[in-house]
């Protein structure tokens, strides 16, 4: 790690308190001038660092910059060394996919402050402005077939809901198959893509993309979706950072990856569902039909009852909740 990275890590671990220049110099075995240079660079990158003579340096609690060093102190699963943070990318999924093809290991995470071509399901774009969202993609290498891949999306939805509630105490719901909702509006989208081994037919790796609206202004979204989306916060909250939520998501995603086969998370997925018991419209390609959502099966599929009384499970496509709900 560079001196700048080491200093940031120490300041993050001591966020809100002062660390003397002498202590930093002794701990890192570098000169005071090297510390001053690194601090200056961090300030240019947006870190609010308070410098006080005879007290040292303090990373302000108001600082909210995505970084591996800021995520690291909150990790219980995974490794800080496997977190890669970029200022701007076209899409974290595309970056992660390239890294996966270069044999990046299971548990690698890509994050960005901004996406210029963020991607959602069904070829849609994902609004990803700088400084107000959490945009991240995982490289996962579970032992799954393509038929089981929906389990990753199901588990990821639960992981995000758990992470948000753990850090913010905000209860969220899940709209099948992969959207996280708060008060009837979407605050998180999940995009799962598989890289397959053509010889074995199995999945070589899964790219799991997660985008969370942390404090993005609703007015900044495309006008046609402003009534359907929201953010966790309408202004940046005191005492809660994007790094904390990102770390919690990493912890829960990697934990649930080890529980895919026992499907223990399905019960929570059901409990958080906002669609069960509701009249829905099922959209598959250019076709749509009305149905009622009645259950979630053990593979994460949505069990529906069609208007003719037929019961079947959906494992692809999308749904819209009928009525006044913002779906």
N, C-alpha and C positions, 0 to 999 in steps of 0.2 A: 504494500500500500504506500502511496505517496505521503509526504509530510502533511499536505493539505487534508487528505482523507483521514489520516490519523488524528489530526487536530479536530476535525469535524466530529469524528466518532467520540472523542473525549468530551467535547462540548455538548453533543447530543445526550450522552449518558448523564451529564450534569446540567441539563437544560434548566434555565431559571436561576442558576447559582454561578458564582464567579470561580474561575480557575486561573490561578496566577500564571504569568508568563514564565516565571522561574520553575514552577511545577511542570508546565508543558515542556520546557527546555530539558529538564532533568529526565522526565519520563520518556521523551522521544529522542534524547541525545542529539538535539539540534540547537543551533544558535537562536538568540532572541530575535535577530534580524530575519531569520528564516521563518520564525513564527509570525512576525509582523507582516511579512510578504504573503504568507498563506492566508492570514486573517483578511488582508486587503482583497485578495482574490475571492474569498468566500463572500465578502460583502458585495462585490460586483455581481456575484451570481444570485443575489437576492436574500442572502442570510442576514438577519437582523442581529448583529453582534455588538454588544455594548462594551466599550473599552473604558476602563476607569483606572487612573494612576493609583498604584499601591494596592489595587484589588484584583486586576487582571481582566479577563474576558468572560462575557456571559452571553450565551445564546438565548435571545428573547423567546418567551413562551409564544409570542405572536408569529414567530417564524413558521412558515408552512411550505417547505420546499421538499419535493420528493427526492429521497436519496437512500442508497443502500445503508449508509451510516445511520440515517434516521430510522430506518426500518429494523436494523439489526438488534437494538436493545429489547425489542418486543417479540422477537422470534422464539418460539418453543419448538417449532419444526422447521426443517430446512436450514440452509446456511447462508449467511450474508455474502459469502464469496460467490454464490450462485445467483445473486441478484444483479441485474444489469439495468442501469437507469440512463435514459437519454433525454435530452432537452426537447427535441422534436423528431418525430419519425412519421413516415406515411401511415403505417399501421403496426402496432406491436405484434399482431398475429403474423404479419409478413416477416418481420425481423426474427421472431421466434421460429418460424418455419425454416428460414434460411439457417439458423443456428442448429435446428434439429437435423437438417440434412448434413451438417458438418459434425454430427454426432455429439451435440451438447447433451449432457446427462439428464436423467429424470430429476425433476424438481427445479430445473433452471427457470428463472422468472425474468421477464422483460417488462420494464415500466417506462412510461414517458410522461413528461409534463404536458405534451400536446401531440395530437395526431392530425395530420393534414388530410388523411384519407382513411379515417376510422371506418371500420366495416361492421355491419350488423347482419342479422339473418336475412335470407331471401334477397341478397344482393343490395340491401339498403345501406345507406351511409350512417355512421354513428357520430353525432355532434361531439367534438372533442377539443374544446378551447383550452388554452394554456391556463394553468394555475388554479383551476376550480374543479377538476375531476380526478378520478383515479383510473388510469388506463393501464391494464396489465395483461400479460399473456404467459401461460405456463407451458413448459414442455413436459409432457407426462408420458411415461412408457409402461403402462399397466399391461398385464397379460390378458388382453381382451380380444374378442372377435368383433367384426364390424357390427354384428347384431346387438352386441352389448354396449356399444359406444354411447347410447342414450343414457346409460347409467352415469357416465361422467357428467353430463349436463345436469341430470337430476341431483347428483351429489353436490355439484358446484353451486346450484341454487340454494341448497340448504346451507352450504358453507358460507356463502355471502350473507344470508339472513342471520346466521349465528354470529358472524363477525360484526355486523352492524349493531346487533343488539348488545353484544358483549362490550363494545366500546362506547356506544351512544345511548344505550337503553331504549332505543327506538324499535318497536315491534314492526316487522315487515311481513308481507305475504308473498306468495309465489303464484304467478299465472303460468299455467302449463304452456310451453315446456320449460322456458328458461328466463322469464322476466321476473324481476323482484319489484314489488309495488309497495307504496306507502300512501295511505289515505286515498286509495283508488287511482293513483297515478304511478307511472313507471319511473323508477329511479335507477335501475340497473338492467343492463342487457348482457347476455352471455352468448358467445359464438364458439362452437366446438367444431374443429376440423381435424380429420384423420389423415395421416400419412400411412399408406398401406404397403405391405410387402406383397408384390404381385405373385411371387412363387408360392408362398405359404397361404396367402389369402388373409393373413392376420394383420393386426394393426401394429405398425412399427413404432409410431408415436402419435400422440394426440396433442394438438395445439388448442389450449383452452383460453379464450379471450374473455376478459371481464371489464366492463366499463361502468363505473359508478358516478352518478351525478352528486358530487359532494356539496358544492356551493355555487353551481352554475346558475346564472340568472335565467329564469324561464323565458324572458323576453329575447334572449340570445338564440334560442332554438328556432328552427324553421317554423314559419307561421302556421303551417298545416298540422303541426304536432304539439303546439304550445298548450292545448287543452288536455293533452294526454300525458304530459311529463311533469316531473317535479325534481327537486333536489333535496337531499337530506337536510340541508340548512340554507336559509335565504341570505345569510351573511356568515362569514367565517366565525365559527364558535370559539369561545375561550376554552383552552384546556384540552381541545380535541384536534388532532392533526390527521392529515391524509396518510401520513406514515403509519400511524397507529392502526388505522383501518386496513391499510394494505398488509401490514404484518399479520393482523388477525385473519384476514382472508387467506394468506399463505399458510398459516398454522392450520386452519380448518380444512382447506382444500387438500393439503398433503396428508392430513389425518384421515379424511374420508376416503382418499385414494386407497388406503389400506383396508377399507371396510366395504369395498364395492361388491365382493362376492357374497357377503352375508346380508347385504341389503338392509342393514339396520337403520339406515337414514330414511327409508321410504315412509316410515310411520310419521316422522317429523315433516317430511314433504307433504303428506296428506293433511297434517294438522295445520300447516301454513297455507294450504291451497285456498285461493280465492275464487276458484271456478266450480268446485264440487257442489252439486245441487242446482247449478244455474243453467238456464237455457243459453245455448251457444250456437254460433255458426262455424262450421268446420270448413276450412279453406284448403284445398289441395290442388295446386296448379290453377287451372282456370275454372275448376268446379267448386261449388259450395253447397252445403246442405245444412238444415237445422237439426239440432239434436240437444240432448241433455247430458251434462257431465255427471257421471255417477260414482266414479272411483278411480284410483290409481293402481295399476297392477304391479306385480313384484319386479317388473323390468322398467318401471317408470313410465309405462304407456298410459294414456288417458282412456279409461273405459267410458264409452258413451252409449246412450240409448237413442237410436234413430226414431224418426216419427212413425215408422211402421212397426216399432217394438223390437227391432233387431238390436242386439248388444254386441259391440265390437271394441277393439282396442286400437288407439291411434299411436303410432310410433314416429310419424313424420307429419309434415304440414303445419298449419297454424290454426288458431281459433280466435274468434272474436266473441266477447260476452255481449249478449243482446240486452237491450234496454238502455238505461242512462249511464251505465258504467263506462268509464274511459278506457277502452280496450285497444 
